[in-house]
């Protein structure tokens, strides 16, 4: 009886899926439900939890530092999307060209930064954008007669450093995603377009971009999450979670400040739930606009 049950074709799929379901339930569903419950409590390590209702959420709406963190994360997400979608796509198209010399070399060169520890990368970029005259960026500015700039103490210049780090680390990763998408586009489409007299730009606009839509949707989706959930890059660039006037504070950074540094776990849980809700709303909205949920005729 047991043998027949285990070898049943109806049961087999559930047996193979069961490990994933268990891991998903234990390490995602349970922590999420527990965090949701904690967000309605005032709780700290070593103390008894007290139910406070929606007080944590109403406090967030009037918390200027939290709103600053939301603005920083949102701006970072938007700017990284503007950089890390079009440029990796363009690089992928260039490297995918059969006339391109040294394609494997450029693939490896672009992807190598992603293999570097974010801790090491953040430390290096902190030195590059240091305020001393001898830092790399100030040395470059000095060649043009420009006075040294304290990059990490200004809102705009601080974001320039943060975006430079993100661009250096993730351009190669997104480029490989687009390269894999280009491999699925038949060469016959481009050959037919060449016969019709289409230019390289017309091929890119009318063939490459539309047929890369599934890959683009995927890259946009993970980039939205990565942008809103960014934390370690900022922490390493400013050598801690306390940047001047919170210019580098992110939503996750604020969650870390409240939950770990201030031991205010209930309030930190509310920050996390808000982050999850915002990320889901933005991603589901862009997926809806991209037509992913539309039924095919």
C-alpha positions in Angstrom: 0.0 0.0 0.0 2.7 2.4 1.0 4.8 1.4 -2.0 1.9 2.0 -4.4 1.3 5.4 -2.7 5.0 6.5 -3.2 5.2 5.3 -6.8 1.8 6.9 -7.7 2.1 9.3 -10.6 -0.4 11.6 -8.9 1.6 11.8 -5.7 5.1 12.0 -7.2 4.9 15.7 -8.3 3.9 16.7 -4.7 6.8 14.7 -3.3 9.3 16.6 -5.5 7.7 20.0 -4.7 7.4 19.3 -0.9 11.0 20.3 0.0 10.6 23.7 -1.6 7.2 24.2 0.1 8.7 23.4 3.5 11.6 25.7 3.0 9.4 28.5 1.7 7.0 28.1 4.6 9.7 28.0 7.3 12.0 30.7 6.0 9.6 33.1 4.2 5.9 32.7 5.2 6.5 32.2 8.9 8.9 35.1 9.3 6.6 37.3 7.3 3.6 36.5 9.4 5.6 36.9 12.6 6.9 40.3 11.4 3.4 41.4 10.5 2.3 40.5 14.1 5.3 42.3 15.6 4.5 45.4 13.6 1.5 45.9 15.8 3.5 45.5 19.0 6.0 47.4 21.1 8.7 44.9 21.6 12.4 44.8 22.5 14.8 42.0 23.2 14.4 40.8 26.8 11.1 42.6 27.3 7.5 41.5 27.1 5.6 42.5 23.9 2.8 45.0 24.3 0.0 45.4 21.7 -0.1 48.9 20.4 -2.3 48.5 17.3 -1.5 50.7 14.4 0.6 53.1 16.4 3.8 52.0 14.7 2.3 52.7 11.3 0.9 56.1 12.2 4.3 57.0 13.7 5.9 56.2 10.4 3.8 58.7 8.6 5.1 61.5 10.7 8.6 60.3 11.0 10.8 62.7 9.0 13.8 60.4 9.0 11.8 57.5 7.7 10.4 59.7 4.9 13.9 60.8 4.1 14.9 57.1 3.9 12.0 56.4 1.6 12.9 59.3 -0.7 16.5 58.2 -0.8 15.6 54.6 -1.7 13.1 55.7 -4.3 15.5 58.1 -6.0 18.2 55.4 -5.9 15.8 52.9 -7.5 14.7 55.3 -10.3 18.3 56.4 -11.1 19.6 52.8 -11.2 16.8 51.8 -13.5 17.6 54.7 -15.8 21.3 53.6 -15.9 21.2 49.8 -15.5 18.6 49.0 -18.1 19.5 50.9 -21.3 23.3 50.7 -21.0 23.6 47.0 -20.3 21.2 46.3 -23.1 23.3 48.4 -25.5 26.5 46.7 -24.4 24.9 43.3 -24.8 23.9 44.2 -28.4 27.4 45.4 -29.2 29.1 42.4 -27.7 26.6 40.0 -29.4 27.6 41.4 -32.8 29.7 38.9 -34.7 32.0 41.6 -35.9 32.9 42.5 -32.3 36.5 41.7 -31.4 37.3 40.1 -28.0 33.8 39.4 -27.0 34.7 36.9 -24.3 37.2 39.3 -22.8 34.6 42.1 -22.6 32.0 39.7 -21.1 34.5 38.7 -18.3 35.6 42.3 -17.8 32.0 43.5 -17.3 31.0 40.6 -15.1 34.1 40.6 -12.9 32.9 43.4 -10.5 29.9 41.4 -9.5 32.3 38.7 -8.1 33.9 41.3 -5.8 32.6 41.5 -2.3 30.3 44.5 -1.7 32.3 45.2 1.5 35.5 45.4 -0.5 33.9 47.4 -3.3 32.3 49.9 -0.9 35.6 50.4 0.9 37.4 51.1 -2.4 34.8 53.5 -3.6 34.9 55.3 -0.2 38.6 55.9 -0.8 38.0 56.9 -4.5 35.5 59.5 -3.4 37.3 60.6 -0.3 37.5 64.2 0.6 41.3 64.4 0.7 43.2 66.1 -2.1 44.9 62.8 -2.9 41.7 60.8 -3.5 41.3 59.5 -7.0 38.2 61.7 -7.9 39.7 64.9 -6.4 43.0 64.2 -8.2 41.1 63.9 -11.5 39.2 67.2 -10.7 42.6 68.8 -9.9 43.8 68.1 -13.4 41.0 70.4 -14.6 41.7 73.1 -12.0 38.7 72.2 -9.9 39.0 72.4 -6.1 38.6 69.2 -4.0 35.0 68.2 -3.4 33.7 66.5 -0.2 31.6 63.9 -2.2 30.3 61.9 0.7 29.0 65.0 2.6 26.6 66.3 -0.1 23.3 64.9 -1.2 24.0 65.2 -5.0 27.7 64.2 -4.9 26.9 61.4 -2.4 24.4 59.9 -4.8 26.9 60.2 -7.6 29.3 58.0 -5.6 26.5 55.6 -4.8 25.4 55.3 -8.4 29.0 54.9 -9.5 29.3 51.9 -7.2 26.0 50.4 -8.4 26.9 50.9 -12.0 30.3 49.4 -11.6 28.9 46.3 -9.8 25.7 45.5 -11.7 26.2 46.6 -15.3 27.9 43.2 -16.2 25.2 41.2 -14.5 22.3 42.9 -16.4 24.3 42.7 -19.6 24.5 38.9 -19.3 20.8 38.8 -18.8 20.3 40.7 -22.0 22.9 38.6 -23.8 20.9 35.4 -22.9 17.8 37.1 -24.3 19.5 38.0 -27.5 20.5 34.3 -28.0 16.8 33.5 -28.3 16.2 36.0 -31.2 16.5 34.1 -34.6 19.2 35.5 -37.0 16.6 35.1 -39.8 14.8 38.2 -38.5 17.9 40.4 -38.9 18.7 38.9 -42.3 15.2 39.6 -43.5 15.5 43.2 -42.2 18.8 43.6 -44.0 17.3 42.5 -47.2 14.5 45.1 -46.8 17.2 47.8 -46.3 16.7 48.3 -42.5 19.5 50.2 -40.8 21.2 49.0 -37.6 19.1 51.4 -35.5 15.9 50.2 -37.1 16.8 46.6 -36.4 17.5 47.5 -32.8 14.2 49.4 -32.4 11.9 47.1 -34.4 13.4 43.7 -33.6 15.8 43.7 -30.7 13.8 45.8 -28.2 10.4 44.2 -28.7 11.8 40.6 -28.6 13.8 41.4 -25.5 10.7 42.4 -23.7 10.5 39.3 -21.4 14.2 39.8 -20.4 13.6 43.5 -19.8 10.6 42.8 -17.6 12.7 40.4 -15.5 15.6 42.8 -15.2 13.3 45.7 -14.3 11.5 43.6 -11.7 14.7 42.5 -9.9 16.2 46.0 -10.2 13.2 47.6 -8.5 13.6 45.2 -5.6 17.4 45.7 -5.5 17.0 49.4 -5.5 14.5 49.6 -2.7 16.3 47.0 -0.6 19.8 48.5 -1.0 21.7 48.8 2.3 25.2 47.3 2.4 26.5 49.6 -0.4 25.4 52.7 1.5 26.7 51.4 4.8 30.2 50.6 3.4 30.4 53.8 1.4 29.7 56.0 4.5 31.6 53.6 6.8 28.5 53.1 8.9 24.7 53.6 9.0 25.0 57.3 10.0 25.7 59.4 6.9 25.8 63.2 7.2 22.2 64.5 7.4 21.1 61.0 6.5 22.0 61.6 2.8 22.7 57.9 2.4 20.1 56.4 4.7 17.9 53.8 3.0 14.7 52.1 4.1 16.6 48.9 5.1 19.2 51.1 6.8 16.5 52.7 8.8 15.1 49.3 9.6 18.5 48.2 10.8 18.9 51.4 12.9 15.5 50.8 14.7 15.7 47.1 15.0 19.4 46.4 15.7 20.9 49.7 16.9 17.9 50.9 19.0 16.4 47.5 19.8 12.9 48.7 18.7 11.8 45.5 17.0 8.1 46.3 16.7 8.8 49.6 14.9 11.4 48.0 12.7 8.9 45.3 11.8 6.5 48.0 10.6 9.3 49.5 8.5 9.9 46.1 6.9 6.2 45.5 6.2 5.9 48.9 4.5 9.0 48.1 2.4 7.4 44.9 1.3 4.1 46.5 0.5 5.8 49.3 -1.5 8.0 46.9 -3.4 5.0 44.6 -4.3 2.8 47.6 -5.4 5.5 49.0 -7.7 6.4 45.7 -9.2 2.8 44.5 -9.7 2.0 47.9 -11.3 4.9 47.7 -13.7 4.1 44.1 -14.5 0.5 45.1 -15.2 1.5 47.9 -17.5 3.9 45.6 -19.3 1.0 43.3 -20.2 2.3 40.3 -18.3 -1.1 39.6 -16.8 -3.1 39.9 -20.0 -4.6 36.8 -21.4 -3.6 35.8 -24.9 -6.2 35.6 -27.5 
